[in-house]
Amino acid sequence: MGEQYGGDHQDFRGGEFNGDFTAKKVEYHQHGPAPTALDALPPKVPGFTGRRDQLAELLGAFDRAGGEAPGAVLVAAVSGLGGIGKTALAVEAVHAACGKGWFPGGVLFVNLHGYDDDRVTAEQALETLLRALGTSPEHIPNGVDARAALYRSVLAARERELGAVLVLADNASSAEQVRPLHPGGARHRLLATSRSKLPQLGARLLALGELSPEEAYELLDRVLRIADQDDARVANEGEAAAELALLCGHLPLALQIAAALLVLDRDKPVAELVAELAESGDRLLHLDDGERSVRAAFDLSYQRLPAEQARLLRLLALAPGPEVTAEVVASLDGADTAPVRVLDALCRAHLVEPGSGRGRWRLHDLVRVFGVGVIERDARLWEEGEAARERVLEFYHRWARVADGWLRWLPTMPEPERFGDRTGALAWFDSERAGLVAAVQWAQDDRFASMAVWLSECLGEYLAWRRSFDDLITVCGVARQAANRAGNRVDEAIAWNNLGIALREVGRAEEAVDAQIRARDLYQAVGDRRREAMAWNSLGNALREVGKTEEAIDAHTRARDLHQAVGDRHGEAMAWNNLGASLREASRVGEAVDVHTRARDLFQAVGDRLGEAITWNNLGATLRGLGRVEEEAEAYEKALEGYREIDDWYGTGQTLYNLALAHHDAARHAEARTHYLQSADAYTRAKAPTEAAEARTRAEAITP
């Protein structure tokens, strides 16, 4: 039977009928008054703050001044992590647009409950919207296509009568839910929110991130003052409020809950809530005000993930450091390469975020807490996670050992595998640095202690090279304790020795002396003469720093003799060089020149360009004590050649500073000023701001 719809009648001509039939005239009635612009729109979220740029972008997209011009934005989609404030921003934008009179036809709102068990289908959403537009239930057809056609027809009529309509579809989980809700025409607009990016909609996409620290602070203060205009706890405890915002991950939902907890207890200081969150083994347990829960918000997203995505999210929560590279992801996953397809899916769901560069990923701090919580509540998942952490440690140790080999490599040695050269090894260390430092701290767990301690030993040279002495102190402290618990005296001695070097560099020379004595004694106890020699050498440097010059000379002499005894020419060169520095400090300058010359020749023989550059610099400083200015300057120029060859910007800064002193002594003031400024630039590149500032001050003190 053929049907044709035309006006208010049906035409049955040409049809074949068997038996009785009844045809009823269908009438369309507009029931009730049309909703006004704000009839269906939720109220603004109390305490909404920030998002100025994003709000401006949404309003710019929906600006009615754009009219029907080519490229006008008909659909916009706001996406982001659960609790990031998508609905709050969308509602704020719609209120602002209506306040400008852009949508006289009204606003339609539908919550799609995209992450609930009983999510709203497109067909159900269309029924809700048609009812809101005044369509009687009996006139709403079945099926998505039929309802979408009627929906667009009603909106077209409404546009002719009252003007454009804005449709807000909140909490969608897929483009399939939203696409049939497109209002049609060129003047209506559709705004959707989702935890997932919806590129299939052909929409203007706006991804929300966490609030800035300033916006988070403002939100906390505003919510408290809404409840009590005289509540100035946030203003009075600014530092604690900033820490509270950080513990909330600058996530609007978490901040709203934290503020509500403070509102409920007017006598609770902000610092007390901070302490509760910081000391809790599960922050998400506290971020629950009885009606809202950060864990529940995340769980809605997690439960909808396919198994492979859920597994990878859990494993990423265990990753060391704030972000991970593709290689670490592959190690966590137990695969040869990172599962990029799964990562991309998690990124679209805003459960994983792009990191600081291509091929790097990060989790929001609270998502990480959530993922760890999921693992801790399931013994099977816990073992899966522990195995993943073992794989990461094995990966890190393998390649950190190789990279460390490049930093210590001399032409007389075989070339290590991978990386190609020292520069490549440093680049790898730099890219993985935060993860490496964090992974060493797994040494506190006995299951990972041995591997983490070995990893720490591969980081000493690198962290010293980058002058990351705070990290080196942290790494050595954890390794020392773990090695001591295990009764491994060699590993404990290595940790003490590296710790002493770091302590001396940060000005804690007395502690450095104690650390080096402990290292020396442990090496003596196990009979490791080569490492004992290294500890004596480092001890001499620390003793010189505390003014015990004669003891320093004795320590370096012992180091030299031990290195000679075991046939370690490179170690012997280092001992000669440091002995020269201590002799100069003792005003035995003539001896110091001979000793530095001996060290220089040994470094040249073994091919250590860095050691040679350091020795040339020290030789220049010693020649200055003899008033041999021209030879002094020549020594510094030689040092600069070596430092620049290996991009040692701190050593370059030191040598340029010394060269400026030499020019100043020779009354070459213009040259001195130039070299001070060059020294400041080199120190800046070496991330040594104190030294850079001192060099600039010296330059400014010289009249051009």
Secondary structure, DSSP 8 states (H G I E B T S, - for coil): ----EETTEE--TT----S----------B-S----TTSS-----TT----HHHHHHHHHHH-GGGTT-TT---EEEEE-STTS-HHHHHHHHHHHHHHTT--TTEEEEEE--TTSTT---HHHHHHHHHHHTTB-GGG--SSHHHHHHHHHHHHHHHHHHT--EEEEEEEESSHHHHGGG---SSS-EEEEEESS--GGG--EEEE-----HHHHHHHHHHHHHHH-TT--HHHHTHHHHHHHHHHTTT-HHHHHHHHHHHHH-TT--HHHHHHHHHH-S-HHHHSB-SS-BHHHHHHHHHHTS-HHHHHHHHHHTT-SSSEEEHHHHHHHHTSSS--HHHHHHHHHTTSSEE-SSTTEEE--HHHHHHHHHHHHT-HHHHHHHHHHHHHHHHHHHHHHHHHHHHHT--TTS---SSSSSHHHHHHHHHHHHHHHHHHHGGGGSGGGHHHHHHHHHTTHHHHHHTT-HHHHHHHHHHHHHHHHHHT-HHHHHHHHHHHHHHHHHTT-HHHHHHHHHHHHHHHHHHT-HHHHHHHHHHHHHHHHHTT-HHHHHHHHHHHHHHHHHHT-HHHHHHHHHHHHHHHHHTT-HHHHHHHHHHHHHHHHHHT-HHHHHHHHHHHHHHHHHTT-HHHHHHHHHHHHHHHHHTT-HHHHHHHHHHHHHHHHHTT-HHHHHHHHHHHHHHHHHTT-HHHHHHHHHHHHTS--
